Amino acid sequence: MSYRYRSIILILILPYMGFANLSVARIFYDGVILQREAIVPIWGKAKVGETVTVTFLKNTFTSIANEHGEWEVRLPETEYGGPYKILVAGEEQTIIINDVLIGDVWICSGQSNMEWMVKDANGAEEEIRNADYGNIRHFKIPRSSSIAPEIQLEGGEWIKAIDTAVANFTAVGYYFAKDLYVSNKIPIGLINSSWGGSRIEPWMSAKAMGYPSSKEATKTISKIIKEREETLIRSLKRRLGNIPTKELGIEGNKFLWKEHDFDDSEWEEMKLPGQWEQQGLESLDGIVWFRKDFILTKEEKNDIGKISLGPIDDSDQVWINGKEIGGLQNSWNIERVYDIPEGVLKQGRNSISIRVEDTGQGGGIYGHPELLYVTIGNTKIPLNGVWKFRVAKAYLFENREENQIPTLLYNKMINPIRRFPIKGVIWYQGESNASSQDAYIYRKHFKKLITDWRSNWNIGEFPFLFVQLANFMQPSEEPSKSDWAMLRESQSKALGLNNTGQAVIIDIGDANDIHPRNKKDVGIRLAAAAKKIAYHENIVHTGPVFEKITLVENEIIVHFKNIGDKLVAKGSEEGKLYEFAISGEDKKFVKAIATINGNTVKVWSDQVKNPVAVRYAWADNPDKANLFNEEGFPASPFRSDSWKE
């Protein structure tokens, strides 16, 4: 830990624990950034009846610990600045909180694309090398959950955006903060409360989920957890027969399945790369082995080589011809490249054995197909395609999938900080809800979450800015049903609430990776929304947004809001627009021709004589979508109809 509380009488190492020692809530560590121009509560624990005084900027505030040993004072509104000190004094102990700044605090929440760190994003080395922003600070709330609301954080500390420390910041949050700080020089605090793979429901309170009380929610959710466990067992039995709860393929401390001469002829086959949940192993957390052979000539076998496997979720051990050559633990977003030492390779058949362990959500070898290969000298051997596999162990109750169960993350990762004033929220989540059952329902949940968080913070309708899902998966040649498109529409519906903004990133996704590495542009687009909505700058902050259609004979004219300077067909010298589809009353969409006509777009198709509806970028991966405004923001995907797909 890079800092600690210092006391005149003693040192407090564990703040806000449930004993009589004086303590303050964990969020008030050294380096904390407090929200400017807001009344800021500071709270903590002490002996029952103990008088606690807090001194800040030569002003003193007093509180008496109640029957639960809880105290709180409220600091008045302050302009941005610092660094300052806060002195918290009890009857016998004193805590000094050093290096306090006053600025703007933003919650960064969601799933893995928000949790994704700077060190794993594009341009990481240069960004880390040049990072020198001591007034941008990051507080990572550890992954934690609770079946009932709690008031204590599991941990966390404030870290400055300097040098290598920035490597572990949320990448989206960091680029967002950097853009804002460079513009206005106001200190920016990022509270990173995110969890990869999480659905939206775990981030919602019991009230937002419709439970009449926290007690009733606890009772119901306990039942949900039990039912999930029972469902998991049934599902695994259907797929695996006998569920291996003790790892197979081990004899003593020896892994039998790594051996070059091991007979895997009865193993099943799986195409890699690809997470195993999408290939028949739904709901499986555990250990899976993969094996594949490749052939070398007599000359090639003497060369030293490398093996590239792309990212593996979560942990791996890799053997070639029974010799271990590499492995990483709990590194779900790191691409594996391992050296093959001299003497390992053979003439003829060479075997690769990989033991993969996944502890929650997506598991396996995933990413770009071109990342799977062996290089031997000047020879490159592709490894994507069919592999043999076998499940060695299934985890049943080791991991209860807290990030899938309603309220559990809110209770432990949001509720403890809802007294801490903030400027706003940036949110990047939705991938885990992008299924046919959930994509439409998401619009209701998302609005409830925003409204409920605002109510619980009790500081008004603070800015809530979010990222629309990127393009992902293989492009479709023809218009078709898309759960991802429906989820994007559900996200956009939240723009009906005051002080909300959306960053559209339909142009910077990755067909083969649900985690696009370009986090810089995501952060910059969120910052543009913040400048407009939170800082009231007179700028264009978003791309064209669908407004309405008018019908002119066999053509549909599409009208937009937020056009900016003008509409642009990005990357098309002929001015052609792509990813438009049109339909008549039969609800059968076909590809359409589209052209820009001033501030509108004209859409038609010879196959549809009497069009009634139009869609744009309505697909998982509309990779040719090229309607932008002059300012460089992409148009948000839309549909003019409201038909059930």
C-alpha positions in Angstrom: 0.0 0.0 0.0 1.5 3.3 -1.1 0.2 5.4 1.9 -1.5 5.0 5.2 -3.3 7.0 7.8 -1.0 8.8 10.1 -2.0 9.5 13.7 -0.6 11.7 16.3 -1.2 9.1 19.0 -1.3 5.8 16.9 -1.4 4.6 13.4 -4.7 3.3 12.0 -4.0 0.7 9.3 -7.6 -0.6 8.9 -10.0 2.3 8.6 -13.7 1.9 9.2 -13.7 -1.5 10.9 -16.4 -2.3 13.4 -14.5 -1.6 16.6 -14.2 1.3 18.9 -11.1 2.9 17.4 -11.6 6.2 15.6 -11.8 5.6 11.9 -13.1 7.3 8.7 -14.7 5.6 5.7 -12.3 4.1 3.3 -13.0 6.5 0.5 -11.3 9.2 2.5 -7.8 7.9 2.1 -4.8 10.1 1.5 -5.0 11.6 -2.0 -8.8 11.8 -2.0 -10.5 14.2 -4.4 -13.7 15.8 -3.0 -16.4 17.2 -5.1 -16.2 20.9 -5.6 -19.2 23.2 -5.0 -21.0 20.5 -3.0 -21.7 19.9 0.7 -19.4 16.9 1.4 -20.2 14.5 4.3 -17.3 12.9 6.0 -18.2 9.9 8.2 -16.7 7.1 10.2 -16.7 5.1 13.4 -15.8 5.9 17.0 -16.8 4.9 20.5 -20.4 5.4 21.3 -20.9 8.9 22.6 -17.4 10.0 21.6 -17.0 13.6 20.3 -15.3 13.8 16.9 -14.0 17.1 15.4 -13.0 17.6 11.8 -10.8 20.5 10.8 -10.6 21.6 7.2 -9.3 25.0 5.9 -9.2 26.4 9.4 -12.8 25.5 10.1 -13.9 22.9 12.7 -17.0 20.7 12.6 -18.2 18.5 15.4 -20.1 15.2 15.6 -21.0 12.8 18.4 -20.9 9.1 17.6 -24.4 7.6 17.9 -25.5 4.3 19.5 -24.0 2.4 16.6 -20.7 4.2 16.9 -21.3 6.2 13.7 -20.4 9.8 13.3 -20.7 12.3 10.4 -19.8 15.9 9.7 -20.6 18.0 6.6 -18.0 20.2 4.9 -19.4 23.3 3.2 -19.1 23.9 -0.6 -15.6 24.7 -1.7 -14.0 25.8 -5.0 -11.6 23.5 -6.7 -8.0 23.5 -5.5 -5.5 21.9 -3.1 -3.6 20.0 -1.9 -5.1 20.4 1.6 -5.2 18.3 4.8 -8.2 17.1 6.8 -7.7 16.6 10.6 -10.1 14.1 12.2 -9.7 14.1 16.0 -11.4 12.0 18.7 -10.9 12.0 22.4 -7.7 9.9 22.2 -6.8 9.5 18.6 -6.2 11.7 15.6 -6.2 10.9 11.9 -4.6 13.2 9.3 -5.8 12.8 5.7 -3.1 14.2 3.4 -2.9 15.5 -0.1 -6.7 16.3 -0.4 -7.8 17.9 -3.7 -11.1 19.6 -4.5 -12.3 18.9 -8.0 -14.8 16.7 -9.9 -15.5 13.1 -9.1 -16.9 10.7 -11.6 -18.1 7.1 -11.0 -16.9 4.7 -13.6 -19.1 1.6 -13.6 -20.1 -1.3 -15.8 -18.5 -4.5 -17.0 -15.2 -5.5 -18.5 -15.0 -2.8 -21.1 -15.0 -0.3 -18.3 -12.8 -2.4 -16.1 -10.3 -2.8 -19.0 -7.0 -1.2 -18.0 -4.8 1.3 -19.7 -1.9 -1.3 -19.9 -4.1 -3.5 -22.1 -5.4 -0.8 -24.5 -4.0 0.5 -27.7 -1.0 2.8 -27.3 -0.4 1.7 -23.7 3.4 2.0 -23.7 3.5 5.6 -24.9 0.6 6.6 -22.6 2.2 5.1 -19.5 5.6 6.6 -20.4 4.2 10.1 -20.7 1.6 10.0 -17.9 2.2 13.0 -15.6 -1.2 14.0 -14.2 -1.0 14.1 -10.5 -4.4 15.9 -10.3 -6.1 12.9 -12.0 -6.6 10.2 -9.4 -8.2 6.7 -9.5 -9.9 4.7 -6.7 -10.5 1.0 -7.7 -13.2 -0.6 -5.6 -12.4 -4.3 -5.3 -14.8 -6.8 -6.8 -17.1 -7.6 -3.9 -20.7 -8.4 -3.3 -23.3 -8.7 -0.5 -26.8 -10.1 -0.2 -27.8 -7.1 1.8 -26.8 -3.4 1.6 -23.5 -2.5 3.4 -21.9 0.7 4.4 -18.2 -0.4 4.2 -16.1 -0.8 1.1 -14.0 -3.9 0.7 -10.9 -1.8 0.1 -9.4 0.7 -2.3 -6.9 3.5 -2.4 -6.4 6.8 -4.4 -3.7 6.5 -7.0 -2.2 9.4 -9.0 -2.0 9.2 -12.8 1.7 9.3 -12.9 4.1 6.9 -14.8 3.4 3.2 -14.4 0.7 3.8 -11.8 -1.7 4.7 -14.7 -1.3 1.3 -16.2 -4.0 -0.1 -13.9 -6.5 2.7 -14.3 -9.7 2.0 -16.2 -8.7 2.9 -19.7 -12.0 4.5 -20.7 -12.1 6.5 -17.4 -8.5 7.6 -17.8 -8.9 8.9 -21.3 -12.1 10.6 -20.3 -10.5 12.3 -17.3 -7.4 13.3 -19.3 -9.4 15.0 -22.0 -11.4 16.9 -19.4 -8.3 17.9 -17.3 -6.4 19.1 -20.3 -9.4 21.3 -21.1 -10.2 22.9 -17.8 -7.4 22.0 -15.3 -9.9 20.9 -12.7 -8.7 17.9 -10.7 -10.6 14.7 -11.7 -11.3 11.8 -9.4 -12.3 8.5 -10.8 -14.1 5.9 -8.6 -13.8 2.7 -10.6 -16.7 0.4 -9.5 -16.8 -2.2 -12.3 -16.9 -6.0 -12.7 -16.2 -7.9 -15.9 -19.1 -9.9 -17.2 -21.7 -8.3 -14.9 -25.3 -7.9 -15.9 -27.2 -4.7 -15.2 -29.4 -6.2 -12.5 -26.6 -6.7 -9.9 -25.9 -2.9 -10.1 -29.5 -2.1 -9.2 -30.8 -1.6 -5.7 -33.6 -3.7 -4.1 -36.0 -0.8 -4.7 -35.0 -0.4 -8.3 -35.6 -4.1 -8.8 -39.1 -3.8 -7.4 -38.6 -5.5 -4.0 -40.8 -4.0 -1.3 -37.9 -4.0 1.2 -34.3 -5.0 1.6 -35.4 -7.8 3.9 -37.7 -9.2 1.3 -35.0 -8.8 -1.4 -32.5 -10.8 0.8 -35.1 -13.6 1.2 -35.9 -13.7 -2.5 -32.3 -13.4 -3.7 -31.2 -16.2 -1.4 -33.8 -18.4 -3.1 -32.5 -17.2 -6.5 -29.0 -18.3 -5.6 -30.2 -21.7 -4.5 -32.2 -22.1 -7.8 -29.2 -21.1 -9.9 -27.1 -23.7 -8.2 -29.8 -26.4 -8.9 -30.1 -25.2 -12.5 -26.4 -25.3 -12.9 -26.2 -28.9 -11.8 -29.0 -30.0 -14.1 -27.4 -28.2 -17.1 -23.9 -29.6 -16.5 -25.4 -33.1 -16.0 -27.1 -32.9 -19.4 -23.9 -31.8 -21.1 -21.3 -33.8 -19.2 -23.1 -36.7 -17.7 -21.1 -37.3 -14.5 -19.9 -33.9 -13.3 -16.2 -34.0 -12.6 -15.9 -32.1 -9.3 -12.4 -33.6 -8.7 -10.0 -32.8 -11.5 -9.4 -35.5 -14.1 -6.2 -36.2 -15.8 -4.0 -36.0 -12.7 -2.1 -38.7 -11.0 -0.4 -37.4 -7.9 1.2 -34.2 -9.0 1.5 -35.2 -12.6 -0.7 -34.0 -15.5 -1.3 -37.0 -17.7 -3.0 -35.1 -20.5 0.1 -33.1 -21.3 2.1 -36.0 -22.6 3.1 -36.2 -26.2 1.9 -39.8 -26.6 -1.4 -39.3 -24.8 -4.3 -40.8 -26.7 -6.9 -38.1 -27.2 -8.8 -39.9 -30.0 -12.0 -40.0 -28.0 -12.0 -36.4 -27.0 -14.6 -34.0 -28.5 -13.8 -31.2 -31.0 -14.1 -27.5 -30.7 -13.2 -24.6 -33.1 -10.8 -22.1 -31.7 -10.6 -19.3 -31.0 -13.9 -18.9 -29.3 -15.1 -18.9 -25.7 -16.5 -22.3 -24.8 -19.8 -21.0 -23.6 -20.7 -20.3 -27.2 -19.6 -23.7 -28.3 -21.7 -26.1 -26.2 -20.3 -25.6 -22.7 -22.8 -23.1 -21.4 -22.6 -22.2 -17.7 -19.3 -24.1 -17.3 -16.8 -22.6 -14.9 -13.9 -24.9 -14.4 -10.9 -26.6 -16.1 -10.8 -27.6 -19.8 -7.9 -29.1 -21.7 -7.2 -28.5 -25.3 -4.9 -30.5 -27.6 -3.7 -30.0 -31.2 -0.9 -31.4 -33.4 1.3 -29.7 -36.0 3.9 -31.2 -38.3 7.6 -30.1 -38.8 10.2 -31.2 -41.3 13.6 -32.3 -40.3 15.1 -28.9 -41.0 12.4 -27.0 -39.1 12.6 -29.0 -35.9 16.0 -27.6 -35.2 14.8 -24.0 -35.1 13.8 -22.1 -31.9 10.1 -21.0 -32.2 7.3 -19.1 -30.6 3.7 -20.0 -30.0 0.9 -17.4 -30.0 -2.5 -18.3 -28.5 -4.2 -14.9 -28.2 -6.0 -14.0 -25.0 -7.1 -16.9 -22.7 -9.8 -16.5 -20.0 -8.6 -16.8 -17.2 -5.5 -18.9 -16.6 -3.4 -21.3 -18.7 -0.5 -23.8 -18.7 1.0 -24.8 -22.0 3.0 -27.8 -23.0 4.6 -28.8 -26.3 5.6 -32.4 -26.6 5.1 -32.8 -22.8 7.5 -29.9 -22.0 5.9 -26.9 -20.2 6.8 -23.7 -22.0 4.5 -21.1 -20.4 1.4 -20.0 -18.6 -0.3 -17.0 -16.9 -2.7 -16.8 -14.0 -5.9 -14.7 -13.8 -4.9 -12.8 -17.0 -8.1 -13.0 -19.1 -7.3 -10.0 -21.3 -3.6 -10.7 -22.0 -2.5 -12.2 -25.3 -0.2 -15.2 -24.8 3.0 -15.5 -26.7 5.5 -18.1 -25.4 9.0 -19.0 -26.5 9.6 -22.6 -27.5 13.1 -23.6 -26.1 15.7 -25.4 -28.0 15.3 -29.2 -27.9 11.5 -29.2 -27.5 10.4 -29.6 -31.1 10.5 -32.9 -33.1 10.6 -33.9 -36.7 7.1 -35.0 -37.7 4.2 -34.7 -35.2 4.4 -32.2 -32.4 1.7 -32.0 -29.8 0.3 -28.9 -28.0 -1.5 -29.4 -24.7 -3.2 -26.4 -22.9 -4.9 -26.5 -19.5 -7.3 -23.6 -19.2 -9.0 -22.6 -16.0 -11.9 -20.2 -15.9 -13.4 -19.0 -12.6 -16.4 -17.1 -13.9 -18.3 -16.0 -17.0 -16.6 -16.5 -20.4 -13.9 -19.1 -20.6 -11.4 -20.4 -23.1 -9.1 -19.4 -25.9 -10.7 -16.4 -27.7 -9.8 -13.4 -29.8 -8.6 -13.0 -33.4 -8.0 -16.2 -35.4 -4.7 -14.8 -36.7 -3.4 -14.7 -33.1 -3.2 -18.5 -33.0 0.0 -19.8 -34.6 3.4 -21.3 -34.2 6.5 -19.7 -35.8 9.5 -21.9 -36.5 12.3 -19.9 -38.1 10.6 -18.4 -41.2 7.7 -20.8 -41.1 4.3 -19.7 -39.7 1.8 -22.5 -38.9 -1.8 -21.4 -38.2 -3.4 -23.0 -35.2 -6.9 -21.7 -35.6 -9.6 -24.2 -36.4 -10.5 -27.6 -34.9 -8.9 -28.6 -31.5 -9.6 -31.6 -29.3 -10.9 -30.8 -25.8 -12.1 -32.4 -22.6 -13.6 -31.0 -19.4 -11.4 -31.9 -16.5 -13.3 -30.2 -13.7 -16.5 -28.2 -13.2 -16.8 -25.6 -10.5 -20.2 -25.8 -8.8 -20.4 -23.5 -5.8 -16.9 -22.2 -5.7 -18.2 -19.2 -7.7 -21.8 -18.1 -7.2 -21.6 -15.7 -10.1 -22.3 -12.7 -7.9 -22.0 -10.4 -11.0 -25.2 -12.1 -12.4 -27.5 -11.9 -9.4 -29.7 -8.8 -8.7 -28.5 -6.2 -6.2 -25.4 -8.0 -5.0 -22.9 -5.5 -6.6 -25.0 -2.5 -5.7 -25.1 -3.5 -2.1 -21.3 -3.7 -1.7 -19.8 -1.6 -4.5 -22.2 1.3 -4.8 -24.2 1.6 -1.6 -21.1 2.4 0.6 -20.3 5.5 -1.5 -23.7 7.0 -2.1 -23.1 9.7 0.5 -19.9 10.7 -1.3 -20.8 13.6 -3.6 -20.0 13.2 -7.3 -20.1 15.2 -10.5 -21.6 12.3 -12.5 -21.4 8.8 -13.8 -19.8 7.2 -16.9 -21.3 3.7 -17.6 -20.1 1.0 -20.0 -22.2 -2.1 -19.7 -24.8 -4.1 -21.7 -22.9 -7.0 -23.4 -24.1 -9.4 -20.7 -27.7 -8.4 -21.3 -27.5 -8.6 -25.1 -29.6 -11.7 -25.5 -33.0 -12.2 -27.1 -34.7 -12.5 -23.7 -33.0 -9.4 -22.2 -32.2 -6.9 -24.9 -35.6 -5.2 -25.0 -36.2 -5.4 -21.2 -32.9 -3.6 -20.7 -34.5 -0.2 -21.6 -36.7 -0.5 -18.5 -33.9 -1.6 -16.2 -31.5 1.0 -17.5 -33.8 3.9 -16.8 -34.6 2.5 -13.4 -31.0 2.3 -12.5 -30.2 5.8 -13.5 -33.3 7.2 -11.7 -32.5 5.1 -8.6 -28.9 6.1 -8.4 -29.8 9.7 -8.7 -32.4 9.3 -5.9 -30.0 7.5 -3.6 -27.2 10.1 -4.0 -29.8 12.8 -3.4 -27.8 15.5 -5.2 -30.2 16.1 -8.1 -30.1 14.8 -11.7 -26.4 14.5 -12.0 -25.0 13.8 -15.5 -25.2 10.1 -16.5 -23.1 9.3 -19.6 -22.9 5.9 -21.2 -21.3 4.0 -24.0 -23.5 2.4 -26.6 -22.3 -1.1 -27.5 -19.6 -1.4 -30.2 -19.9 -3.4 -33.4 -19.1 -7.1 -32.7 -19.2 -10.5 -34.2 -19.1 -11.3 -37.9 -20.9 -8.9 -40.3 -24.2 -10.1 -41.9 -24.6 -9.8 -45.6 -28.4 -9.3 -45.4 -30.6 -7.5 -43.0 -31.6 -9.8 -40.1 -32.6 -9.9 -36.5 -30.0 -8.6 -34.1 -30.1 -8.7 -30.3 -27.1 -6.4 -30.1 -29.0 -3.8 -32.2 -32.0 -4.1 -29.9 -29.8 -3.6 -26.9 -28.3 -0.5 -28.4 -31.8 0.9 -29.0 -32.6 0.1 -25.3 -29.5 2.1 -24.2 -30.5 5.0 -26.4 -34.0 5.2 -24.8 -32.3 6.4 -21.7 -31.6 9.7 -23.5 -35.2 10.6 -22.7 -34.0 11.3 -19.1 -32.6 14.7 -18.3 -28.8 15.1 -18.3 -27.9 11.9 -20.1 -25.5 11.5 -22.9 -24.4 8.6 -25.2 -21.1 7.8 -26.8 -21.7 6.0 -30.0 -18.8 3.7 -31.0 -20.3 1.6 -33.8 -17.2 2.4 -35.9 -14.4 1.3 -33.5 -15.5 -2.3 -32.4 -13.8 -5.6 -33.3 -15.6 -8.5 -35.0 -13.5 -11.0 -33.2 -13.1 -9.4 -29.8 -15.8 -8.2 -27.4 -13.2 -6.0 -25.9 -12.1 -3.5 -28.6 -8.6 -2.1 -27.7 -9.4 1.4 -28.8 -10.4 2.9 -25.5 -9.0 6.4 -26.2 -11.7 7.4 -28.6 -14.4 6.0 -26.2 -13.1 8.2 -23.4 -12.8 11.2 -25.7 -16.4 10.8 -26.9 -17.6 10.5 -23.3 -15.7 13.6 -22.5 -17.4 15.5 -25.3 -20.7 14.5 -23.8 -19.5 15.7 -20.4 -18.4 19.0 -21.8 -21.8 19.6 -23.2 -24.0 18.2 -20.5 -21.9 18.6 -17.3 -19.8 21.7 -18.2 -22.3 23.4 -20.5 -19.9 24.1 -23.3 -21.4 25.1 -26.6 -20.1 22.2 -28.7 -21.3 19.4 -30.9 -21.0 16.3 -28.7 -22.7 13.5 -30.6 -23.4 12.3 -34.1 -26.7 12.5 -36.0 -29.7 11.1 -34.1 -32.8 9.8 -35.9 -35.8 12.1 -35.6 -38.5 11.0 -38.0 -39.3 9.9 -41.6 -41.4 11.2 -44.4 -42.6 9.2 -47.3 -42.3 10.6 -50.9 -43.6 8.1 -53.4 -41.2 5.1 -53.3 -38.6 6.8 -51.2 -38.1 7.4 -47.4 -36.7 10.7 -46.3 -34.9 10.4 -42.9 -34.7 13.5 -40.7 -32.1 13.9 -37.9 -31.4 15.9 -34.8 -27.8 16.8 -33.7 -26.6 17.1 -37.2 -23.7 19.4 -36.4 -22.3 21.3 -39.4 -23.5 18.8 -42.0 -24.0 15.1 -42.7 -21.0 13.1 -44.2 -20.6 9.8 -45.9 -17.3 8.9 -44.3 -14.7 7.1 -46.4 -16.8 7.2 -49.6 -15.6 9.4 -52.4 -18.9 8.8 -54.3 -20.9 9.9 -51.2 -22.5 6.4 -50.8 -24.1 5.4 -47.5 -24.1 1.8 -46.4 -26.0 -0.3 -43.8 -29.4 1.1 -44.7 -32.4 -1.3 -45.1 -35.9 -0.7 -46.1 -39.2 -2.5 -45.8 -42.8 -2.4 -46.9 -45.9 -3.5 -45.0 -44.6 -7.1 -45.2 -41.9 -6.3 -42.7 -39.2 -7.9 -44.9 -36.2 -5.7 -44.9 -33.8 -5.5 -47.9 -30.6 -3.6 -48.5 -31.3 -0.1 -49.7 -29.6 2.7 -51.6 -29.1 5.8 -49.5 -27.7 9.2 -50.3 -27.3 12.4 -48.3 -29.7 15.2 -49.4 -28.9 18.3 -47.4 -29.7 17.6 -43.8 -31.7 14.5 -44.6 -30.9 11.0 -46.1 -32.9 9.7 -49.0 -33.4 5.9 -49.0 -35.0 3.6 -51.6 -34.9 0.2 -53.2 -36.3 -1.2 -56.4 -37.4 -4.2 -54.5 -39.8 -2.2 -52.3 -42.4 -0.1 -54.2 -44.3 1.2 -51.2 -41.8 1.5 -48.3 -43.0 2.2 -44.8 -39.9 1.6 -42.6 -36.2 2.1 -42.6 -33.3 0.8 -40.5 -29.7 1.9 -40.2 -26.8 -0.1 -38.8 -29.4 -2.6 -37.4 -27.0 -5.5 -37.0 -24.5 -7.0 -34.5 -21.7 -5.7 -36.6 -22.7 -3.1 -39.2 -19.0 -2.7 -40.2 -19.7 -0.5 -43.2 -21.8 2.1 -41.4 -20.5 5.4 -42.6 -23.0 8.1 -41.7 -21.3 10.8 -39.7 -21.4 14.5 -39.1 -18.7 16.9 -40.1 -17.4 16.9 -36.5 -16.5 13.2 -36.8 -19.2 11.6 -34.7 -21.0 8.6 -36.1 -24.8 8.5 -36.4 -26.5 6.3 -33.8 -28.0 3.1 -35.2 -31.8 3.4 -35.5 -35.0 2.0 -36.8 -38.2 3.9 -37.7 -40.5 0.9 -36.9 -41.4 -0.6 -33.5 -42.0 -4.1 -34.8 -41.2 -7.1 -32.7 -38.4 -8.9 -34.5 
